[in-house]
Amino acid sequence: MPLEIKNEAIEAWDSVNNVFIQIPESKITIEHSLVSIEKWEAKWEKSFLYNLENKQLSRIEFLDYIRCMTLEKNVDPNIYLYLSKSNIDKIITYMNRKNTASTIKRRGNNLPSREIVTAELIYYWMITQGIPFECKKWHINRLMMLIAICSIKNSNNKMSTSDILEENRRISRARRGAK
C-alpha cells in the first residue's frame, strides 16, 4: 500500500544561488517496492538494502530513494530537499512496516546469509519460487516475506536422499511384482 506525503508551502534559502526560493505545497505518493529499489540501484550501482541496513546511505542517496519511490512524474526536485522531519519520519516508519500478518519462527542455528541482496537477486528468487512479477510493486517487506515462505514451504516438500532411495526401492519392488 502506497504512502501519501504532504508538504506545506515554504520559503527556503538556495545557498548555491544566494536567493530565496518558493517551494509550493506538494503531495507525493510513494511505494517502497522492488521497482523503487531497482531504479535506485540502476543509478547508484550498489545494493540499496545492504546500505540501508548498514546505515551507509548518505542524505542525498536517501532523498534520491524517496524520489525513486515516488509514483507521480515530473516532481520538483526541491520537494525532496525540503521534506519536513515529520515527513521523513513517516517515510522511515512506512519503510520499516512488516506489511503482512505472516511471521516466520527461526529454527535452530539459522544464521542470516552474508549474501548482498540486490534487485536482480530478488527477481531471481521470485523466478525460482514461481512468484509472478506483478508482486514487484508490493511493499518490499511483504514481498520478502512471501519469498521466505515459498522457500520454506518448497524445501519442506523436498524428499531427503534416504526418502528418495526408499521410494525408488518401493517402486522397483512394485515393478518386479507386476511382471
N, C-alpha and C positions, 0 to 999 in steps of 0.2 A: 504494500500500500504506500503510495507516494506521500510526501510531507509538503505542506504548503507553508512558505515563509513570507511574511510581510515585513517590509522595512518602511519606516516613516521617511518623509522627505527631509533631507538635511543639507546644510551648507558645510562644505569641507574645504580644507586648505590643500591645494595642489603644490607641494614643495618643489616639484620639478620645474613648473612654470611660474611659481610665485604668484598665484592668483587663487581667489576663492572660486569653487565650482559648486553648482547646484546639483544635488543628487535627488532625482524625483522619487516620490513614493513609488514603491515597487512591490510586486508579488512574483515569486518564483515557486515552481513545483519541482521537487527533487525526488529522485528514486535511487536508493543505494542498491545497485544491482550489478550483475556480471557485465552488462552493457556499459555501465559507467566505469567500472574497473578497466575494461578493455580499452575504452577511449583514453583514459589517463595513462595506462601502461604504454599505449602506442606513442604517446607524446613524450613521456619521461623515460621510457625504455628501462624500467626497473619494476620490481614487484610492489604493487600498492599494498596488499595485505601484509606482507613482511615488514615493510617500512612503517605501516600504521601500527602494527602490533609491537614493534620495537621502538616506537616513538621517534622515528627518524625522518619524519616529514617536516619540511620547512613550512613556515606560514604560507608562503606563495604556493607550494605544492598542495597544501591542504585546501586553500581557496580555489585552486585550479580543479581539484577533485569536486568541489561543490559545483563548479561550472560544468564539469563532465556529468554530474548527476542531474543537471537542470533539463527539464523536458521542453521548456519554451525555447524558441530560436531567437537569435539576434538580441540577446540581453546586453544591456550596457555593462561593460566590464567593471566600471566603477562600483556597481552594486555589490560585487563580491568583496571589493576592498573595504567597503564601509558597512558591512554587515554588523549589526549590534552584537554585543557579548551575549545577550539573551538569545538571539537567533543562532549564534554559533553553538551555544549550549543545547538548544533544541535539536540542532542538526546532529551533534555528537550523541545525544540521548537516542535519537531516531536510529543512528547507525549502530548503536550498541544493543538495540532491542533484539530479542530472540526471534520474534515474529512467527512463532509456532508454539503449539502446546506440547510438542514432542520433546522428550528428553532421552538421553542415552546414558545408561549406567556403565561406567568403566569397570571392566573385569580385570582382576589380577594386576599384572605389571605392564599394562598398556602404556608405553611411553609415547609421547607425541612424536610425529615424524619430523625429521630435520629438513625435509624437502621444502624448498622455497616454492610457495604456491603462486602461480601466475594465472592470468585469464585462460591461456591455452591449456594449462593443466586441468583447470576446472572444466573446460569444454571436453577434454579427453575423458574425465571422469563421467561427464554426462553421457558421452557416446558409449562408454563401456557398460554403463548401468542402464542404458536404454531410456534415458530421461530426454523428453522432447525439448528442442531448442526454444520453444515458447517460454520455458521456465527461466530463460536468461534475463527476463525482466522482473523476476521475483526479487524480493529483498534478499540480499546475498546470504544472510544468516539462515533464512528459511531454505534456500537452495542448498547450502552446505549441509543442513540437517537432512534433507531428502537424499543427498548423495551418501551421507553416512549411513542412513537407514537402509538404503538399497544395497550398499556394500555389506553391511552386517547380515541382512536377510539372504543375500545371494551366497555369502560364504557359509552360512549355516545350512544351506541346502546342498552344498558340495559334499560328496562322499569322501571319506578318508581312504587311503590306499588299501588298508585291510578290508574295508567295506567293499571296495571295488573288486578286490581279489575274491572275496567270499561270494559276491554276486556273480562273478564270472564262473566260479566253481558250480554254483547252483544252476546257472544256465547250461553249462556243459553236462551236468548230471541229467538235467531235464532232456537235453537233446539226445544223449545216449539212450535214455529210457524210451524215447519216442521212436527209435529205429527198430 
